[in-house]
Amino acid sequence: MSDVAALLTKAGDQSQPRIADFVARDVKVYVNGRLVAQGKADWLRRYAAHRPESAELLGYSEGWDANSGSVMIVDQFDTVDRSKLPATFVADPRYDTRSTLYQFGRDHKIHAIRTLITTGFWIKP
């Protein structure tokens, strides 16, 4: 599971093919409680299209017991698509904060991905 955590905490989508090896065929993906992808192929399309390249890792936690395990990742990312702005244009960042829980089965594959996203900066008391 540490290998998966290391892959998941890398910025950009360059690690997608290696992460896909750890995703179960029956994976279900939820964003803010809504089912957004069902099955590995559906997840691959969504992952490639929606993973921000400039996410800043805030932290992660991993755990394992006899039957299952999990990796939780918290990050924040700018929602402004700067690729569509003129080169001289300056735009303030618009951050979202995201917490993603990857749940593993006995087969050590990811069977559920649960993401919560909220607008705004991460605030550490």
DOPAKOL-889646 format. One line per 3 residues: number of its first residue (from 1); their letters; for each residue z, y, x of C-alpha. Coordinates in steps of 0.25 Angstrom, whole numbers, plus 5000, padded with zeros to 4 digits. Example, Ala and Ser with C-alpha at 12.3 -4.5 7.8 and 13.67 -1.06 7.14 Angstrom:
<atoms>
1> AS> 5031/4982/5049 ~ 5029/4996/5055;
</atoms>
This chain:
<atoms>
1> MSD> 5000/5000/5000 ~ 5002/5009/5012 ~ 4987/5008/5015;
4> VAA> 4984/5013/5001 ~ 4994/5024/5002 ~ 4987/5029/5015;
7> LLT> 4973/5028/5008 ~ 4978/5035/4996 ~ 4984/5047/5003;
10> KAG> 4971/5051/5011 ~ 4964/5063/5006 ~ 4950/5062/5001;
13> DQS> 4943/5049/4996 ~ 4939/5043/5009 ~ 4949/5032/5007;
16> QPR> 4943/5028/4993 ~ 4936/5015/4997 ~ 4949/5010/5004;
19> IAD> 4958/5014/4992 ~ 4949/5007/4983 ~ 4952/4994/4990;
22> FVA> 4966/4995/4984 ~ 4963/4999/4970 ~ 4963/4987/4960;
25> RDV> 4951/4985/4951 ~ 4960/4987/4938 ~ 4966/5001/4943;
28> KVY> 4969/5011/4933 ~ 4970/5026/4936 ~ 4978/5036/4929;
31> VNG> 4978/5051/4930 ~ 4989/5058/4923 ~ 4991/5046/4914;
34> RLV> 4977/5045/4910 ~ 4968/5032/4914 ~ 4957/5038/4922;
37> AQG> 4951/5026/4929 ~ 4952/5011/4927 ~ 4947/5001/4937;
40> KAD> 4944/5002/4952 ~ 4929/5008/4950 ~ 4934/5018/4940;
43> WLR> 4945/5022/4950 ~ 4935/5023/4962 ~ 4926/5033/4954;
46> RYA> 4938/5041/4950 ~ 4945/5041/4964 ~ 4932/5046/4971;
49> AHR> 4930/5057/4961 ~ 4944/5062/4960 ~ 4951/5061/4973;
52> PES> 4953/5075/4979 ~ 4950/5076/4994 ~ 4960/5086/4997;
55> AEL> 4973/5080/4991 ~ 4985/5083/4999 ~ 4995/5071/4999;
58> LGY> 5009/5075/4995 ~ 5015/5061/4997 ~ 5015/5047/4993;
61> SEG> 5024/5035/4990 ~ 5021/5020/4990 ~ 5029/5009/4985;
64> WDA> 5028/4994/4983 ~ 5036/4983/4976 ~ 5033/4968/4973;
67> NSG> 5022/4970/4963 ~ 5016/4984/4965 ~ 5016/4996/4973;
70> SVM> 5012/5011/4972 ~ 5007/5023/4980 ~ 5010/5037/4974;
73> IVD> 5003/5048/4980 ~ 5005/5063/4977 ~ 4995/5073/4982;
76> QFD> 4989/5087/4978 ~ 4975/5092/4978 ~ 4967/5104/4975;
79> TVD> 4959/5103/4963 ~ 4949/5114/4967 ~ 4935/5108/4970;
82> RSK> 4932/5116/4982 ~ 4918/5109/4984 ~ 4913/5117/4973;
85> LPA> 4917/5131/4978 ~ 4909/5140/4986 ~ 4913/5140/5001;
88> TFV> 4919/5154/5001 ~ 4927/5151/4988 ~ 4942/5151/4989;
91> ADP> 4950/5143/4978 ~ 4964/5141/4977 ~ 4969/5126/4977;
94> RYD> 4972/5120/4963 ~ 4981/5108/4966 ~ 4984/5096/4958;
97> TRS> 4995/5087/4962 ~ 4993/5072/4960 ~ 5002/5059/4961;
100> TLY> 4995/5046/4961 ~ 5002/5032/4960 ~ 4994/5020/4964;
103> QFG> 5000/5007/4959 ~ 4997/4994/4965 ~ 4998/4980/4960;
106> RDH> 5002/4967/4967 ~ 4988/4966/4972 ~ 4991/4979/4980;
109> KIH> 4979/4986/4973 ~ 4981/4999/4965 ~ 4981/4996/4950;
112> AIR> 4985/5010/4945 ~ 4983/5024/4950 ~ 4991/5035/4942;
115> TLI> 4989/5049/4945 ~ 4996/5061/4940 ~ 4990/5075/4943;
118> TTG> 4996/5089/4940 ~ 4991/5102/4944 ~ 4998/5110/4954;
121> FWI> 5004/5110/4968 ~ 5014/5099/4973 ~ 5028/5106/4973;
124> KP> 5038/5100/4982 ~ 5052/5105/4979;
</atoms>
